[in-house]
Structure formats: C-alpha cells, structure tokens
C-alpha cells in the first residue's frame, strides 16, 4: 500500500518538476537524512515519520502541490539539523522570508542561527540560478569566497 502511495507521489513530483523547471530536491534531502541519522537518531526517526505519514500521503492524494510539499519537508530536515531561519533568494539576489506557497523559481536556503556555525543548508533550487543566486549559493552553501575566473 505505501509503495503505491510512494509511486504516485513520485509521479506527481516528476510531473510538477517537468512543468516548472525546478530541480529535483530528493538527492540533497537524502544527504540531509544521512546527516541526521548520524547526528540525532530521534530527529531522524521524526523525519522518517513525517515522510511516511505526512509528505507522501499529502502529495499522492493531490492535497498538496508536490514541489511545495517537498520543499516544506526540506525545511523540516534543515531545521532538524540546526536551528535557524529559512529564506528564499529571488533572481536579483534579494532575500525574503520563505513562504511555502508555490514553486517559485527561487533559491531556498536555511540559514543557521548566529553562533551556531556552519554553512547555509540548501532547501530548494530553481532549474537555473541567476548570477546573483549563483553568487549567494557559492558563498553561503559552498563556502567559496573568490569570484570564478
């Protein structure tokens, strides 16, 4: 039964990604899950519970827009790893409070609280980054501090 729900949720996500041009977030969410599993098994368990009991049923039933639902899950994973705030970066490079309303074409990052250290965590990635979004990603997520040649 759960396998059928998962297959339908996956189909709907792929359909939404193809229509929007957004990038598939599942690979980097798997990496976040691996980090969580190694650092906090209880939070890892909560993330698996969210996936099985909330994310997949909502997407498979059509009750939630797939990209929005997956991005909320990515935000949940990021918040489970480190306290902070989630922001979206528009193509001009302007930061806005993240509002999970629609697939937006914005770069979505989780910024750790001051003093907690670490880099920003990727939550959502548009199909193509603007130059300003690329620079933001390079500095906050990748930790690059030099302009490419």
C-alpha positions as CSV (number, residue, x, y, z in Angstrom):
1,X,0.0,0.0,0.0
2,X,2.7,2.5,1.0
3,X,4.7,1.6,-2.1
4,X,1.7,2.5,-4.3
5,X,1.4,5.9,-2.5
6,X,5.1,6.5,-2.9
7,X,4.9,5.7,-6.6
8,X,2.0,8.1,-7.1
9,X,3.7,10.8,-5.1
10,X,6.9,10.3,-7.1
11,X,5.0,10.5,-10.4
12,X,3.2,13.7,-9.3
13,X,6.5,15.3,-8.2
14,X,8.2,14.5,-11.5
15,X,5.3,15.9,-13.4
16,X,5.4,19.1,-11.4
17,X,9.2,19.4,-11.8
18,X,8.9,18.9,-15.5
19,X,6.2,21.6,-15.7
20,X,8.0,24.1,-13.5
21,X,11.7,23.6,-14.5
22,X,12.6,23.3,-10.8
23,X,15.3,20.9,-9.8
24,X,14.5,17.6,-8.0
25,X,15.4,18.0,-4.3
26,X,15.3,14.3,-3.3
27,X,19.1,13.7,-3.7
28,X,20.1,16.5,-1.3
29,X,17.3,15.6,1.1
30,X,18.7,12.1,1.2
31,X,22.1,13.6,2.2
32,X,20.3,15.6,4.9
33,X,18.7,12.4,6.2
34,X,22.1,10.7,6.3
35,X,23.5,13.6,8.3
36,X,20.5,13.5,10.7
37,X,20.8,9.7,11.1
38,X,24.4,10.1,12.2
39,X,23.9,13.1,14.5
40,X,20.4,12.6,16.1
41,X,18.6,9.3,15.7
42,X,15.4,10.7,17.4
43,X,15.2,13.5,14.9
44,X,16.0,11.1,12.1
45,X,13.0,9.0,13.2
46,X,10.8,12.1,13.2
47,X,11.9,12.9,9.7
48,X,11.0,9.4,8.5
49,X,7.7,9.6,10.3
50,X,7.0,13.0,8.5
51,X,7.9,11.4,5.2
52,X,5.7,8.3,5.6
53,X,2.7,9.9,7.5
54,X,2.6,13.4,6.0
55,X,4.6,14.1,2.9
56,X,3.8,11.0,0.8
57,X,0.1,10.8,1.7
58,X,-0.5,14.6,1.0
59,X,1.3,14.5,-2.3
60,X,-0.1,11.2,-3.5
61,X,-3.7,12.3,-2.7
62,X,-3.3,15.6,-4.5
63,X,-4.0,17.6,-1.3
64,X,-0.6,19.4,-1.6
65,X,1.3,20.8,-4.5
66,X,4.2,18.4,-4.8
67,X,7.1,20.9,-5.0
68,X,5.7,22.9,-2.2
69,X,5.2,19.8,0.0
70,X,8.7,18.5,-0.7
71,X,10.2,22.0,0.0
72,X,8.4,22.0,3.3
73,X,10.0,18.7,4.0
74,X,13.4,20.0,3.1
75,X,12.8,22.9,5.5
76,X,11.8,20.4,8.2
77,X,15.1,18.5,7.6
78,X,17.2,21.6,7.7
79,X,15.5,22.8,11.0
80,X,16.1,19.3,12.4
81,X,19.8,19.7,11.7
82,X,20.3,23.2,13.0
83,X,18.1,26.0,14.4
84,X,17.9,28.9,12.1
85,X,15.6,30.6,9.6
86,X,14.6,29.7,6.0
87,X,14.8,32.3,3.3
88,X,14.2,32.5,-0.4
89,X,16.5,34.3,-2.7
90,X,14.9,35.9,-5.8
91,X,16.8,36.2,-9.1
92,X,18.1,39.7,-8.1
93,X,19.7,38.3,-5.0
94,X,17.2,39.8,-2.6
95,X,16.5,37.7,0.4
96,X,12.8,37.2,1.6
97,X,11.3,35.2,4.4
98,X,10.4,31.8,3.0
99,X,6.7,31.3,2.3
100,X,5.9,27.8,1.1
101,X,3.0,28.7,-1.2
102,X,4.1,27.7,-4.7
103,X,7.0,26.6,-6.7
104,X,8.7,29.9,-7.1
105,X,11.9,29.7,-9.1
106,X,13.7,31.0,-6.0
107,X,16.7,29.6,-4.3
108,X,15.6,28.5,-0.8
109,X,18.2,28.3,2.0
110,X,18.2,27.6,5.7
111,X,20.5,30.0,7.5
112,X,21.8,28.7,10.9
113,X,21.3,30.9,13.9
114,X,24.2,33.3,14.7
115,X,26.8,31.5,16.8
116,X,25.7,28.0,15.7
117,X,28.3,27.9,12.9
118,X,28.1,26.0,9.7
119,X,27.1,26.9,6.2
120,X,23.6,27.5,4.9
121,X,21.7,24.4,4.0
122,X,20.1,24.0,0.6
123,X,16.3,23.6,0.7
124,X,15.2,24.4,-2.8
125,X,16.9,25.0,-6.1
126,X,15.4,26.5,-9.2
127,X,16.1,25.0,-12.6
128,X,18.6,27.7,-13.4
129,X,20.3,30.1,-11.0
130,X,20.6,33.7,-11.8
131,X,24.1,35.2,-11.4
132,X,23.0,36.7,-8.1
133,X,21.6,33.4,-6.9
134,X,24.7,31.6,-8.0
135,X,26.9,34.0,-6.0
136,X,24.7,33.6,-2.9
137,X,24.9,29.8,-3.3
138,X,28.6,29.8,-3.8
139,X,29.3,31.9,-0.7
140,X,26.6,30.6,1.8
141,X,26.3,27.0,0.8
142,X,29.6,26.1,-0.9
143,X,31.8,28.4,1.2
144,X,33.6,29.9,-1.8
145,X,35.0,33.3,-1.2
146,X,36.5,34.0,-4.6
147,X,34.9,35.0,-7.9
148,X,35.3,32.5,-10.6
149,X,37.9,33.4,-13.3
